[in-house]
Amino acid sequence: MATPTWLDWAQRLQAIAQSGLTYCKDKFDIQRYEQIREIAAEMMANGSGQDVARVEKLFTAQAGYATPKIDVRVAAFRDGRILLVRELEDGRWTLPGGWADVGEPPSVAAAREVVEESGYEVRITKLAAVFDRNLHGHPPYAFHAYKIFFLGELTGGAAKNSHETADAEFFAEDQLPPLSVLRVTASQIAHLFEHLRHPELPTSYD
């Protein structure tokens, strides 16, 4: 599914405004960048059905040179079934993972997210894919993001809930529950099953 034009424009305008406000000193240029940010928020709110004030608050909270956000996810398998966790936010299921934290290598962040969200411990074994979120059928999101998918080998732990997730379970490829498509899509999970079946596959990327 192609990225909606309005989403691409809004993300790019927000990034221009954020970087401009970080470096410019002229008070009139600052006003212009603030106006660009307001236009980006209006476009995002109109296209996504969100409240414009909420989007403006989200954009205003961003500072520094604008770069894509990094979402790390782990595919861990047991007996040919994939580990998923149920998100409390929408009641749907996803691969354990989330935003990478500053100061952590992506593989370390991914393994930590698995423990925090599912209770299971994993050893990261392969970088399976690096995808541009905009190109893989996810619903619109305010910021540009890259999604990093790892394969992980279970090494211990047991299912437990977290403050963000509940119900860590293993699912067969043809029996997936309703997915939280904000976070993961059925095609991405299918791709990770392909990496499980064919370990020789190289890393996929956009």
C-alpha positions in Angstrom: 0.0 0.0 0.0 1.5 3.3 -1.1 2.1 6.1 1.4 -0.8 8.7 1.3 0.6 11.9 -0.3 -0.8 14.0 2.6 1.1 11.8 5.1 4.4 12.2 3.2 4.0 15.9 2.9 3.0 16.4 6.6 5.9 14.3 7.8 8.4 16.2 5.6 7.0 19.6 6.6 7.2 18.7 10.3 10.8 17.6 9.9 11.7 20.8 8.0 10.1 22.9 10.8 11.7 20.9 13.6 15.2 21.2 12.1 14.7 24.8 11.2 13.6 25.7 14.7 16.6 23.9 16.1 19.2 26.0 14.1 17.7 29.3 13.0 18.3 32.5 15.0 16.3 35.1 13.1 13.0 35.8 14.8 11.1 36.1 11.5 12.4 32.7 10.3 11.4 31.2 13.6 7.9 32.5 13.0 7.9 31.0 9.5 9.0 27.6 10.8 6.4 27.7 13.5 3.8 28.4 10.7 5.1 25.4 8.7 4.8 23.2 11.8 1.2 24.4 12.2 0.4 23.6 8.6 1.9 20.1 9.0 -0.2 19.6 12.1 -3.4 20.7 10.3 -2.6 18.3 7.4 -1.9 15.4 9.7 -5.0 16.0 11.7 -7.2 16.4 8.6 -5.8 13.2 7.0 -5.9 11.0 10.1 -9.0 12.3 11.9 -7.0 13.4 14.9 -7.6 16.5 16.9 -5.3 19.3 15.6 -4.4 20.5 19.0 -3.2 17.0 20.0 -1.1 16.8 16.9 0.4 20.3 17.4 1.3 19.3 21.0 3.0 16.2 19.7 5.0 18.1 17.1 5.9 20.9 19.6 7.5 18.3 21.9 10.0 17.3 19.2 13.4 19.1 19.2 16.7 18.8 17.5 17.5 17.7 14.0 14.7 15.6 12.7 15.5 12.0 12.0 13.4 8.8 11.6 12.4 7.1 14.8 13.5 3.5 15.3 11.1 0.7 16.2 12.7 -2.7 17.1 10.7 -6.0 17.0 11.7 -9.6 17.7 10.4 -12.8 16.2 10.9 -15.6 18.6 9.7 -19.1 17.8 8.8 -22.2 19.8 7.8 -25.4 18.0 7.2 -23.5 14.8 5.0 -20.9 16.5 5.7 -17.2 16.8 5.6 -15.3 20.1 3.1 -12.4 20.2 1.9 -10.1 23.0 -1.5 -8.4 23.3 -1.3 -4.6 23.5 -3.4 -3.1 26.2 -3.8 0.1 24.1 -5.9 -1.6 21.4 -6.4 -5.2 22.6 -4.7 -6.6 19.5 -1.5 -8.6 19.1 2.0 -7.8 18.0 5.6 -8.9 18.1 7.2 -7.8 21.3 9.2 -4.6 20.8 9.0 -0.8 20.8 11.0 2.3 20.3 14.8 1.9 20.8 16.2 3.9 23.6 19.1 6.3 23.3 22.4 4.7 24.4 21.4 1.1 23.5 22.5 -0.9 20.5 19.4 -2.0 18.6 19.8 -5.7 19.3 20.1 -5.0 23.0 17.0 -2.8 23.0 15.1 -5.5 21.1 16.1 -8.2 23.6 15.2 -6.0 26.5 11.8 -5.2 25.0 11.0 -8.9 24.7 11.7 -9.5 28.4 9.7 -6.4 29.5 6.7 -7.1 27.3 6.5 -10.9 27.4 8.6 -12.2 30.3 10.7 -14.4 27.9 14.4 -14.0 27.5 15.9 -14.2 24.0 19.3 -14.2 22.3 19.2 -12.2 19.2 20.4 -14.4 16.3 19.8 -12.5 13.1 18.8 -9.1 11.6 16.0 -10.1 9.4 14.7 -6.8 8.0 15.0 -3.1 8.1 11.8 -1.5 6.7 10.5 2.0 6.1 7.2 2.1 8.1 5.5 4.2 5.4 6.0 1.5 2.8 4.4 -1.5 4.5 0.7 -0.9 5.0 0.7 0.5 8.5 -2.0 3.1 9.4 -0.7 6.8 9.3 1.6 7.9 12.0 2.8 11.4 12.8 6.5 10.7 12.4 8.7 8.9 9.9 10.0 5.6 11.4 12.2 2.7 10.5 11.2 -0.8 11.7 14.0 -3.2 12.5 13.1 -6.9 12.8 15.3 -9.4 14.5 15.1 -13.2 15.0 15.6 -14.3 18.6 16.2 -17.6 20.2 14.4 -18.3 23.4 16.8 -18.8 26.3 14.5 -18.7 29.4 11.8 -16.9 31.2 8.0 -17.4 31.3 5.0 -15.5 30.2 4.1 -12.4 32.2 2.2 -9.2 31.7 3.6 -5.7 31.6 2.2 -2.1 32.0 1.8 -2.1 28.2 1.0 -5.7 27.3 -0.9 -8.7 28.5 -1.0 -12.4 27.4 2.2 -13.6 25.8 1.4 -16.6 23.6 2.7 -18.6 20.6 0.7 -18.8 17.4 0.9 -20.9 14.2 1.4 -18.9 11.0 -2.1 -19.8 9.8 -3.8 -19.1 13.1 -2.7 -15.5 13.9 -5.0 -13.5 16.2 -6.2 -9.9 15.3 -3.0 -7.9 14.8 -2.1 -4.4 16.0 -1.3 -3.1 12.6 0.0 0.1 14.0 3.0 -2.1 15.1 3.1 -5.2 12.8 1.4 -6.5 9.7 0.5 -10.0 8.6 2.9 -9.7 5.7 5.8 -8.8 8.0 5.0 -11.8 10.2 4.9 -14.0 7.1 8.2 -12.7 6.0 9.7 -13.6 9.4 8.4 -17.2 9.1 10.2 -17.3 5.8 13.4 -16.4 7.6 12.7 -19.2 10.1 12.3 -21.7 7.3 15.2 -20.4 5.3 18.0 -19.2 7.6 20.2 -18.5 4.6 18.0 -15.6 3.5 19.8 -12.3 3.6 18.6 -9.3 5.5 15.7 -7.6 3.8 15.6 -3.8 3.5 13.9 -0.9 1.8 
